Amino acid sequence: MDAATWRTVGRTFPGPVGLAAWIAVTLPAPLVFFEGTHRWEEHQDVSTALWWTLGALPVLAAVVAARWTRYTGQRRTSSAFLAAVVVATLISAVFLGASMAVYRWGIPLQGAAGWWSVLSSGALLAAAGAAIGYMIGLGNVRRSRLSDRHGYLIGGMVTVVGVLLAQVTVQLGAEDSTSRYDVIGYGGVGPYTAAASNPGVVILPAAGRYAILAVGFAPQDPDCRVTGVGLAGRSAELVTIAPGDYGTDAASYAWVASFNVPDPGTYSLACRSSDDQASYIVWETPDIRGTVGELVHWPLVAIWFLGAVPGLLIIANTATRRRAKRQEVRAPA
């Protein structure tokens, strides 16, 4: 392809608004929907999450094909149709591959997915959507561009929603990507701590890292200190975004903090929180697969920034278009 064709492909590629819509539909939407429609102890399967991606794929391809047809000229020829379908399918495949990578390595949910089947099915759906988009592009549909004011408004709204959804997405993704958590208590504090013969006493079988989990609705920001041989009131490290929904029908638990001990033995645990009746129990640390297992420990500001990126891109794109318009107006005839 020559340089002009590549420039047309670049213009056809979905902009910041399309990117924001794609991320919203394929990532937080399936996680939030599953959380709101299923019991708390159920975890989402990766195959059900990918259905959202496959459902959004033909819509994306239709938009890309319609844009391509308008930019290259509305021609009713077999070559124009083929070019629109190929370009839209390839661009959609990039978005599909990115979503598959997220669910393969970023948020690896439970269950198994036929990745090659998803890819082949996605290509067929994208081609079908592209064919429809080509027909739409041939029509005399009036193209509307966002005004600068609307661009800034939409960008601001997407930024705020992205910040709010980022924390929820990481939390739900971590919960549903947990492959192991041991329902064995080593002790704890509070009136409802299981397996604690002595409140505040924990008996740890080996050196290493352990988790402190909040029982039920206990506050998730306790000030917990562990004291014992080799430890003089060491503070536990809080988990930034506490994944929960661990446990059984009897009680739910949320991972709120972690600490290390140098040797096996008996230690004392003291946790102060806003609720005097709160209970906290010591377990093995949950095994969260994928990148999301690290994101729960990131500073909250960094998570908020990731969620704000799509909205900030919309605002930056609007500012760029506005600056280009001003330069065109000032340019001499």
C-alpha positions as CSV (number, residue, x, y, z in Angstrom):
1,M,0.0,0.0,0.0
2,D,1.2,3.5,-0.8
3,A,1.4,6.4,1.7
4,A,-2.0,7.7,0.8
5,T,-3.6,4.4,1.6
6,W,-1.9,4.2,4.9
7,R,-3.1,7.7,5.8
8,T,-6.7,6.6,5.0
9,V,-6.3,3.5,7.2
10,G,-5.1,5.8,10.0
11,R,-8.2,8.0,9.6
12,T,-10.4,5.0,9.5
13,F,-9.0,3.6,12.7
14,P,-11.4,4.2,15.6
15,G,-10.6,7.3,17.5
16,P,-10.5,8.0,21.2
17,V,-14.3,7.8,21.5
18,G,-14.4,4.4,19.8
19,L,-11.6,3.2,21.9
20,A,-13.3,4.2,25.1
21,A,-16.6,2.5,24.0
22,W,-14.7,-0.7,23.1
23,I,-12.9,-0.8,26.5
24,A,-16.1,-0.1,28.4
25,V,-18.1,-2.8,26.6
26,T,-15.4,-5.5,26.6
27,L,-13.8,-5.1,30.0
28,P,-15.8,-3.6,32.9
29,A,-19.3,-4.3,31.4
30,P,-19.0,-8.2,31.6
31,L,-17.5,-8.1,35.1
32,V,-20.0,-5.7,36.5
33,F,-23.0,-7.4,34.8
34,F,-21.9,-10.8,36.2
35,E,-21.4,-9.4,39.7
36,G,-24.9,-7.9,39.6
37,T,-26.7,-11.0,38.3
38,H,-25.0,-13.9,40.1
39,R,-24.4,-15.0,43.7
40,W,-21.4,-13.5,45.4
41,E,-19.5,-16.9,45.7
42,E,-19.7,-17.5,41.9
43,H,-16.8,-16.5,39.7
44,Q,-17.1,-15.5,36.1
45,D,-15.9,-17.9,33.3
46,V,-13.6,-16.4,30.6
47,S,-15.9,-17.8,27.9
48,T,-18.9,-15.7,29.1
49,A,-16.7,-12.6,29.2
50,L,-15.5,-13.1,25.7
51,W,-19.1,-13.2,24.4
52,W,-19.2,-9.4,25.1
53,T,-16.2,-8.9,22.9
54,L,-17.6,-11.0,20.1
55,G,-20.9,-9.2,20.3
56,A,-19.2,-5.8,20.0
57,L,-16.9,-6.9,17.1
58,P,-19.4,-6.6,14.2
59,V,-20.5,-3.2,15.4
60,L,-16.8,-2.0,15.4
61,A,-16.2,-3.5,12.0
62,A,-19.3,-1.8,10.6
63,V,-18.2,1.6,11.8
64,V,-14.7,1.1,10.4
65,A,-16.0,-0.1,7.0
66,A,-18.4,2.9,6.8
67,R,-15.7,5.3,7.5
68,W,-13.3,3.7,5.0
69,T,-16.0,3.8,2.3
70,R,-16.7,7.5,2.9
71,Y,-13.0,8.5,3.0
72,T,-12.1,6.5,-0.2
73,G,-15.2,7.5,-2.2
74,Q,-18.6,5.9,-2.3
75,R,-18.1,3.4,-5.1
76,R,-20.4,0.4,-5.8
77,T,-17.7,-2.0,-7.1
78,S,-16.6,-5.4,-6.0
79,S,-13.0,-4.1,-5.4
80,A,-14.3,-1.3,-3.2
81,F,-16.5,-3.7,-1.3
82,L,-13.6,-6.2,-0.8
83,A,-11.2,-3.4,0.3
84,A,-13.7,-2.1,2.9
85,V,-14.3,-5.6,4.3
86,V,-10.6,-6.5,4.4
87,V,-9.5,-3.3,6.1
88,A,-12.4,-3.4,8.6
89,T,-11.8,-7.0,9.4
90,L,-8.0,-6.5,10.0
91,I,-8.6,-3.5,12.2
92,S,-11.2,-5.4,14.2
93,A,-8.9,-8.3,14.5
94,V,-6.4,-6.0,16.2
95,F,-9.0,-5.0,18.8
96,L,-10.1,-8.6,19.2
97,G,-6.5,-9.7,19.8
98,A,-6.0,-7.0,22.4
99,S,-9.1,-8.1,24.3
100,M,-8.0,-11.8,24.1
101,A,-4.6,-10.8,25.4
102,V,-6.2,-9.0,28.4
103,Y,-8.3,-12.1,29.3
104,R,-5.3,-14.4,28.6
105,W,-2.6,-12.7,30.6
106,G,-4.0,-9.5,32.3
107,I,-7.3,-10.9,33.8
108,P,-7.2,-14.6,33.3
109,L,-10.6,-15.6,34.5
110,Q,-11.6,-19.1,35.5
111,G,-12.4,-21.8,32.9
112,A,-11.1,-22.4,29.5
113,A,-11.7,-20.7,26.2
114,G,-11.1,-22.0,22.7
115,W,-8.8,-19.1,21.7
116,W,-8.5,-20.2,18.0
117,S,-12.3,-20.7,17.9
118,V,-12.8,-17.2,19.3
119,L,-10.4,-15.7,16.7
120,S,-12.0,-17.5,13.8
121,S,-15.5,-16.7,14.9
122,G,-14.5,-13.1,15.5
123,A,-13.1,-12.9,11.9
124,L,-16.4,-14.1,10.5
125,L,-18.4,-11.7,12.7
126,A,-16.1,-8.8,11.7
127,A,-16.5,-9.6,8.0
128,A,-20.3,-9.7,8.3
129,G,-20.3,-6.4,10.2
130,A,-17.9,-4.8,7.6
131,A,-20.3,-5.8,4.8
132,I,-23.1,-4.0,6.5
133,G,-20.9,-1.0,7.2
134,Y,-19.9,-0.8,3.6
135,M,-23.6,-0.5,2.6
136,I,-24.1,2.1,5.3
137,G,-21.1,4.0,3.9
138,L,-22.7,4.0,0.4
139,G,-25.8,5.7,1.7
140,N,-26.3,9.4,1.9
141,V,-26.0,9.4,5.7
142,R,-25.2,12.9,7.0
143,R,-21.8,12.8,8.8
144,S,-21.9,14.7,12.0
145,R,-18.8,15.8,13.8
146,L,-18.6,16.5,17.5
147,S,-18.3,20.2,18.3
148,D,-15.4,21.2,20.5
149,R,-17.8,21.8,23.4
150,H,-19.3,18.4,23.1
151,G,-15.9,16.8,22.7
152,Y,-14.7,18.3,26.0
153,L,-17.9,17.4,27.7
154,I,-17.8,13.8,26.5
155,G,-14.1,13.6,27.4
156,G,-14.7,14.8,30.9
157,M,-17.6,12.4,31.5
158,V,-15.6,9.5,30.1
159,T,-12.7,10.5,32.4
160,V,-14.9,10.5,35.5
161,V,-16.6,7.2,34.6
162,G,-13.2,5.6,33.8
163,V,-11.8,6.6,37.1
164,L,-14.8,5.1,38.9
165,L,-14.8,1.9,36.8
166,A,-11.0,1.3,37.0
167,Q,-11.0,0.4,40.7
168,V,-14.1,-1.8,40.3
169,T,-12.6,-3.6,37.2
170,V,-9.4,-4.4,39.1
171,Q,-11.3,-5.6,42.1
172,L,-13.7,-7.9,40.2
173,G,-11.0,-9.0,37.9
174,A,-8.8,-10.1,40.8
175,E,-11.7,-11.9,42.5
176,D,-12.6,-13.9,39.4
177,S,-8.9,-14.6,38.5
178,T,-8.2,-16.2,41.9
179,S,-7.1,-19.8,41.3
180,R,-6.5,-20.8,45.0
181,Y,-7.4,-19.6,48.5
182,D,-7.1,-21.9,51.4
183,V,-10.2,-22.0,53.7
184,I,-7.9,-22.6,56.7
185,G,-7.6,-20.1,59.5
186,Y,-4.5,-19.7,61.6
187,G,-6.1,-17.4,64.1
188,G,-7.3,-13.8,64.2
189,V,-9.0,-11.1,66.2
190,G,-12.6,-10.2,66.8
191,P,-15.6,-12.0,68.1
192,Y,-16.3,-14.0,64.9
193,T,-12.8,-15.2,63.9
194,A,-12.9,-18.9,63.1
195,A,-10.3,-21.3,64.3
196,A,-8.9,-18.9,66.8
197,S,-8.8,-20.6,70.2
198,N,-7.4,-17.4,71.6
199,P,-8.5,-14.0,70.1
200,G,-5.5,-12.2,68.9
201,V,-3.3,-15.3,68.7
202,V,-2.2,-16.8,65.4
203,I,-0.2,-20.0,65.0
204,L,1.7,-20.0,61.8
205,P,3.1,-23.3,60.4
206,A,6.0,-21.8,58.4
207,A,8.0,-18.7,57.6
208,G,6.7,-16.6,54.7
209,R,3.9,-14.3,53.7
210,Y,0.4,-14.5,55.1
211,A,-2.8,-12.6,54.4
212,I,-5.2,-10.8,56.7
213,L,-8.8,-11.1,55.6
214,A,-11.7,-9.0,56.8
215,V,-14.7,-11.1,57.8
216,G,-18.1,-10.1,56.4
217,F,-18.5,-6.3,56.4
218,A,-15.5,-5.5,58.5
219,P,-13.7,-2.3,57.4
220,Q,-11.0,-2.9,54.7
221,D,-8.5,-0.4,56.0
222,P,-7.5,-1.8,59.5
223,D,-4.3,-0.9,61.3
224,C,-3.0,-4.4,62.0
225,R,0.3,-5.2,63.8
226,V,2.0,-8.5,64.2
227,T,4.2,-9.2,67.2
228,G,6.3,-12.3,68.0
229,V,9.7,-13.8,67.9
230,G,11.8,-11.5,65.6
231,L,9.0,-9.1,65.1
232,A,8.3,-6.1,67.3
233,G,4.9,-4.8,66.4
234,R,5.5,-4.9,62.6
235,S,2.7,-3.2,60.7
236,A,0.8,-5.2,58.1
237,E,0.9,-3.9,54.5
238,L,-2.6,-2.9,53.3
239,V,-3.8,-4.2,49.9
240,T,-4.7,-1.1,47.9
241,I,-7.8,-2.7,46.2
242,A,-9.1,-5.5,48.4
243,P,-10.4,-8.4,46.4
244,G,-13.2,-10.3,48.2
245,D,-16.0,-12.8,47.7
246,Y,-13.8,-15.5,49.3
247,G,-15.2,-18.0,51.6
248,T,-18.3,-20.2,51.8
249,D,-22.0,-19.8,52.4
250,A,-21.3,-19.2,56.0
251,A,-19.2,-16.1,55.6
252,S,-17.4,-14.0,53.0
253,Y,-13.8,-12.7,53.3
254,A,-11.8,-9.9,51.7
255,W,-8.1,-9.7,51.5
256,V,-7.1,-6.5,53.2
257,A,-3.5,-6.8,54.3
258,S,-0.4,-8.9,54.2
259,F,2.6,-9.5,56.4
260,N,5.8,-11.6,56.6
261,V,7.2,-13.7,59.4
262,P,10.8,-15.0,59.6
263,D,10.0,-18.3,61.4
264,P,7.1,-20.6,62.2
265,G,5.5,-20.1,65.6
266,T,2.9,-18.3,67.7
267,Y,2.3,-14.6,67.0
268,S,-0.1,-12.0,68.3
269,L,-2.3,-10.0,66.0
270,A,-3.9,-6.7,66.9
271,C,-6.1,-4.8,64.4
272,R,-7.7,-1.4,65.0
273,S,-10.5,-0.2,62.8
274,S,-13.5,2.1,62.8
275,D,-15.7,-0.9,63.8
276,D,-14.9,-2.2,67.3
277,Q,-16.7,-5.5,66.6
278,A,-14.8,-6.2,63.3
279,S,-13.2,-9.5,62.9
280,Y,-10.0,-10.3,60.9
281,I,-8.5,-13.7,60.2
282,V,-5.1,-14.9,59.0
283,W,-4.9,-17.2,55.9
284,E,-2.6,-18.1,53.2
285,T,-2.4,-15.4,50.6
286,P,-4.9,-15.8,47.7
287,D,-3.3,-16.9,44.4
288,I,-4.4,-14.3,41.9
289,R,-3.2,-15.1,38.3
290,G,-2.3,-12.5,35.7
291,T,-1.3,-8.9,35.8
292,V,-4.3,-8.0,37.9
293,G,-2.7,-9.8,40.8
294,E,-0.1,-7.0,40.8
295,L,-2.5,-4.2,40.2
296,V,-4.3,-4.7,43.5
297,H,-1.1,-3.5,45.2
298,W,-0.6,-0.5,42.9
299,P,-1.2,3.0,44.4
300,L,-4.8,4.0,43.9
301,V,-3.8,7.1,42.0
302,A,-2.1,5.0,39.3
303,I,-5.2,2.8,38.9
304,W,-7.4,6.0,38.6
305,F,-5.0,7.3,36.0
306,L,-5.3,4.1,33.9
307,G,-9.1,4.5,34.0
308,A,-8.9,8.2,33.0
309,V,-6.7,7.6,29.9
310,P,-9.5,7.1,27.4
311,G,-11.3,10.3,28.5
312,L,-8.0,12.2,28.5
313,L,-7.3,11.0,25.0
314,I,-10.8,12.4,23.9
315,I,-10.0,15.7,25.5
316,A,-6.5,15.8,23.9
317,N,-8.0,14.9,20.5
318,T,-10.6,17.6,20.8
319,A,-7.9,20.2,21.7
320,T,-5.8,19.1,18.7
321,R,-8.8,19.5,16.3
322,R,-9.6,22.9,17.7
323,R,-6.0,24.0,17.3
324,A,-6.0,22.8,13.7
325,K,-9.2,24.7,12.9
326,R,-7.7,27.9,14.3
327,Q,-4.6,27.5,12.1
328,E,-6.8,27.0,9.0
329,V,-8.7,30.1,9.8
330,R,-5.5,32.2,10.3
331,A,-3.8,30.8,7.2
332,P,-3.6,33.3,4.3
333,A,-5.8,32.6,1.3
